[in-house]
Amino acid sequence: MTVKVLVVDDHLLSRKGIVSILSAHPMFEIVGEAVNGQEALKKAKALMPDLILMDIQMPVLSGLEATRLIKEEMPYVKIVILSVSDDAQDFFEAIKKGAQGYLLKNMEPECWLDYIAGIVQGEAPISRTLASKILQEFSIHKADISGNKLSDRENEVLLLVSQGLTNKDIAEKLYISESTVKNHLRNILAKLHLQNRMQLIAFAYKNGLINN
């Protein structure tokens, strides 16, 4: 499986660094580069990538606004926001615009590859640092989740997803198969009327389902 990637970053060194990291992995094919959100929108239409790595702060058109516009026209494209900020509000804004992931630029290269591979496979892990920041931002009393109609096992899965664990991690922790984890996630999303894993993480934190 080859994943076509568009890299969007206004800083040349940063952009080339990202290209270098991904090019070293056989899963990824870099099909194009862009220096701002406006160019990203144009190239996304022309190149039809599977995945876009989008810097959050850029001139002409921001990464967040470009994400919104691209997702409106090409909803199938997976977009990962790149940022030096671990601010929880940036994370939630990325979700609102339709991003599937949020990647901190200061992560180690091997972590980048694991993270992006997880996004491609439908997962959206978040870094422990970012998870901690989100917990601080939404340090509210734990909500009563008895009315959410989730089973005990589904609540366990929700908790582990919100801690940034991948499907494989969850499967190992709960002694179940990855396919069973995926089925639980489908049920959870349907019951909570959410569309993707990122929204599920946001839901968990915003509703105080995770103890700090």
ZAMARGU-4260 file (C-alpha; in steps of 0.2 Angstrom, whole numbers, plus 5000, padded with zeros to 4 digits):
<rodrens>
0) 5000/5000/5000 | 5007/5017/4994 | 5001/5033/5002 | 5002/5048/4991 | 5007/5063/5002
5) 5006/5082/5000 | 5018/5092/5012 | 5012/5110/5016 | 5024/5121/5026 | 5030/5139/5022
10) 5047/5135/5030 | 5059/5127/5018 | 5070/5118/5030 | 5055/5111/5040 | 5046/5106/5024
15) 5062/5097/5017 | 5064/5089/5034 | 5047/5082/5033 | 5049/5076/5015 | 5066/5067/5020
20) 5058/5058/5035 | 5043/5051/5025 | 5053/5047/5009 | 5064/5035/5020 | 5048/5024/5022
25) 5042/5013/5008 | 5024/5017/5013 | 5024/5035/5008 | 5026/5043/4991 | 5028/5062/4991
30) 5018/5069/4977 | 5020/5087/4980 | 5024/5102/4991 | 5016/5118/4995 | 5021/5134/5004
35) 5004/5141/5010 | 4986/5136/5012 | 4980/5143/4995 | 4994/5133/4986 | 4989/5118/4996
40) 4971/5119/4990 | 4976/5121/4972 | 4988/5106/4973 | 4977/5095/4982 | 4964/5096/4968
45) 4977/5093/4955 | 4987/5079/4964 | 4973/5070/4973 | 4984/5065/4988 | 4978/5052/5001
50) 4986/5062/5015 | 4991/5080/5018 | 5003/5086/5031 | 4998/5104/5035 | 5007/5117/5044
55) 4995/5126/5056 | 5003/5144/5054 | 5006/5150/5036 | 5004/5166/5026 | 4991/5169/5013
60) 4979/5156/5020 | 4982/5147/5036 | 4983/5128/5038 | 4967/5127/5048 | 4957/5137/5035
65) 4965/5127/5021 | 4960/5111/5030 | 4942/5117/5030 | 4941/5121/5012 | 4950/5105/5006
70) 4939/5094/5017 | 4923/5102/5010 | 4928/5097/4992 | 4938/5082/4996 | 4931/5074/5012
75) 4941/5057/5009 | 4958/5066/5011 | 4966/5063/5028 | 4974/5079/5035 | 4986/5080/5049
80) 4990/5097/5056 | 5008/5101/5060 | 5012/5112/5074 | 5024/5118/5087 | 5010/5122/5099
85) 5003/5109/5111 | 4989/5121/5116 | 4973/5112/5118 | 4963/5125/5109 | 4973/5123/5093
90) 4970/5104/5094 | 4951/5106/5096 | 4951/5119/5082 | 4960/5107/5070 | 4946/5094/5074
95) 4932/5107/5070 | 4940/5110/5053 | 4940/5092/5049 | 4958/5086/5053 | 4961/5068/5057
100) 4977/5071/5067 | 4988/5084/5076 | 5006/5081/5076 | 5019/5091/5086 | 5034/5096/5076
105) 5046/5092/5091 | 5042/5073/5091 | 5056/5061/5086 | 5056/5056/5068 | 5052/5038/5072
110) 5037/5044/5082 | 5032/5054/5066 | 5032/5038/5056 | 5022/5028/5069 | 5009/5042/5071
115) 5006/5045/5053 | 5005/5026/5049 | 4992/5026/5063 | 4982/5040/5054 | 4983/5031/5038
120) 4976/5015/5046 | 4961/5025/5054 | 4969/5029/5071 | 4972/5046/5078 | 4984/5044/5093
125) 4989/5060/5102 | 5006/5063/5111 | 5006/5061/5130 | 5011/5079/5131 | 4997/5086/5122
130) 4985/5074/5131 | 4991/5082/5147 | 4989/5099/5141 | 4971/5095/5136 | 4967/5088/5153
135) 4973/5104/5161 | 4963/5114/5149 | 4947/5104/5153 | 4950/5100/5171 | 4932/5099/5175
140) 4922/5087/5186 | 4920/5070/5179 | 4903/5069/5170 | 4890/5056/5173 | 4892/5045/5158
145) 4879/5032/5164 | 4867/5039/5151 | 4878/5037/5136 | 4872/5020/5133 | 4890/5013/5132
150) 4894/4996/5139 | 4907/4994/5152 | 4919/4987/5139 | 4915/5002/5127 | 4919/5014/5141
155) 4936/5005/5144 | 4940/5007/5125 | 4934/5025/5126 | 4946/5028/5140 | 4961/5020/5132
160) 4958/5029/5115 | 4957/5046/5125 | 4974/5042/5133 | 4982/5041/5115 | 4983/5022/5114
165) 4983/5014/5096 | 4971/5000/5092 | 4985/4987/5094 | 4989/4994/5111 | 4971/4993/5117
170) 4970/4976/5110 | 4985/4970/5120 | 4979/4979/5136 | 4962/4972/5136 | 4967/4955/5129
175) 4956/4956/5114 | 4959/4956/5095 | 4962/4972/5085 | 4946/4968/5075 | 4936/4968/5091
180) 4943/4985/5096 | 4938/4992/5079 | 4921/4985/5081 | 4919/4993/5098 | 4925/5009/5091
185) 4912/5009/5077 | 4898/5006/5090 | 4905/5020/5102 | 4905/5032/5087 | 4888/5027/5082
190) 4881/5028/5100 | 4888/5045/5103 | 4884/5052/5085 | 4902/5056/5082 | 4911/5054/5065
195) 4929/5049/5069 | 4942/5045/5082 | 4948/5063/5084 | 4930/5069/5088 | 4929/5055/5101
200) 4945/5060/5109 | 4938/5078/5110 | 4922/5072/5117 | 4930/5062/5131 | 4941/5077/5137
205) 4927/5090/5135 | 4915/5080/5145 | 4928/5076/5159 | 4928/5057/5156 | 4946/5057/5159
210) 4953/5060/5177 | 4969/5071/5177
</rodrens>
